[in-house]
Amino acid sequence: MTDSGSVIEWLLDSDPSIRWQVMRDLLEAPESEWRAERAKVETEGWGARLLSYQDEDGQWAGGAFLPADFDPREWAERGQPWTATTFSLSQLREFGLDPASDRARRSVELIGANSRWNEGGQPYWEGEVEECINGRTVADGAYFGIDVSPIVGRLVGERLEDGGWNCERINGSVRSSFASTINVLEGLLEYERATGGTAGSREARRSGEEFLLKRNLFRRLGTGEPADERFLCFLHPNRWHYDILRALDYFRFAAILTDTDPDPRLGEAIDHVRLRRLEDGTWPLDWSLPGRVWFEVDDGQGKPSRWVTLRAMRVLKWWDSHSSECAVL
């Protein structure tokens, strides 16, 4: 693979969850064609496999955030488990399960009726207590057609003075974190796509974006040093974790949704993505999170990743289509 055509063929020789996004975002296929491919997520490949692990009550692994059989020693010894409902549902959203499908509608209905958060015991679609979790709950709920406006209202009110969010706010933190902020931003954007948003949610989303843009997506505001070197390494699945490619893909989606041009302050992160491209035209999976999963969707750390490559290619395609406006000063 040395040219984009060969890389696209490699991406297409994959799972329906990747193929339909390649068709839509890279090939600009007619909507009827990519929607037909997306419909296969429910019945073939990774999507169907993940759905096969769903409990009869609509949950996964018997719990909202943690599996029913969770022992705290597991987190210390093996890492956080990723098999419970919240992470499985978010992965189905990433795969592109059609929210209008009977299976999706039935799943979110059962989750609402039967799933309770481990922290607080509240019904699933009322949200948890942490901003990071609630951001993803809003994204999943809005995507699958649930009214999550009460959680959105809470998130708007929980914004910190610097414009973003931090799950440690309840413990006294007054500085936003990159990870909490991107999780909330993705939720607010999905809510805006589904409903148009509110004046408050749109303003909060803009302030969260500004928090990241002022820091060029990865730098400390005070020193200019990277806030975390791993922000520059490509991760998948991200779960609640942050990296610059996740942020760039968010800004791409936001710009398309709102018909705005890319912000020039994304340029440094874009340049880093270009530099990380391998000789064969793909991008590697730099690291993955430890912990229990239902199954792997990448070939391993250090190897070319279809998910990372898909994200990188569509981000660069979007940026390059606005190259005259995106010249970095």
Buried (B, 14 or more C-beta within 10 A) or exposed (E): BEEEEEBBEBBBEBBBBBBBBBBBBBBEBEEEEBBBBBBBBBEBBBBBBBBEEBBEEBBBBBBBBBBEEBEEEBBEEEEBBBBBBBBBBBBBBBBBBBBEBEBBBEBBBBBBEBBBBBEEEEBBBBBBEBBBBBBBBBBBBBBBEBEBBEBBEBBBEBBBEBBBBBBBBEEEBEEBBBBBBBBBBBBBBBBBBBBEBBEBBBEBBBBBBBBBBEBBBBBEEEEEEBBBEBBBBBBBBBBBBBBBBBBBBBBBBBBEEEEEEBBBBBBBBBEBBEEBBEEEBBBBBBBBBEBBBBEEBBEEEEEBBBBBBBBBBBBBBBBEEEEEEBEEE
